[in-house]
């Protein structure tokens, strides 16, 4: 415990002695961890959004106005027997118009322009137990000969199927691109953090080289000599991590609620446990950056 107090005291002395370099080290660690935290939290939010969108993926199969009830029932039963199908319902033309009318209450002029006509087709609505298999289920429906006969576009049956998997696929691709860019940026900033810590510890070693020589002469252990420098690197990392956590917490408390209110239709939410895990990961990551950076510098410049 006495050694720990000595290490901490010497770390603060080194911090003051090389303030400009130490400050650069802290700022770099702060930026690195802030970006890491933003990507971790952003990734969690986006994953929730994708999961929500994915759960809403369903298939709508439009049928012709003159389709017979027996053919419709046959297609419904065939779809119910397919794998990954949770539920199948049928919407008549009248029901489709009523649903459209209810969704257009804020724009009644659109309904008035129909002039009593009903251009909407009847449809078979398919809910999936596994949204990832929507393409497979859609292909099985297209392969059904009865559906080809009763679909509202017999010349191109695929045009009679509507599902949102393409939207989800685009979302996944966008997420992957963002992840790759973020990972490259994080690696770059971590490398820069190591360089700053390396330079800071090197200057601290040079400033104390006479004291280090005296400690060697009186028989100080290698661990005792290295301790202050490891503590100084850890101190930079912890300060940078706390700054990054503080900024993220400010964003979570003041910015995130505004985003949620502006995009109320999106499931933008963060649980307390998720936030604590992210903050803990940032603190551990910062500590590792500081300790490893210091250890590399000592291995290079401190021959003990």
Buried (B, 14 or more C-beta within 10 A) or exposed (E): EEEEEBBBEBBBBBBEBBEEBBBBBBBBBBBBBBBBBBBBBBBBBBEBBBEEBBEEBBBBBBBBEEBEEEBBEBBBEBBEEBEBBEEBEBBEBEBBBBEBEEEEEEEEEEEEEEEEEEEBBBBBBBBBEBBEBBEEBBEBBBEBEBBBBBBBEEEEBEEBBEBBBEEBEEBEEEBEEBBEEBEEBBEEBBEBBBBBBBBBBBBBBEBBEEEBEEBEEEEBEEEBBBBBBBBBBBBBBBBBBBBBBEBBEEBBEEEBEEEBEEEEEBBBEBEEEBBEEBBEBBBEBBBEBBBBBBBBBBEEBBEB
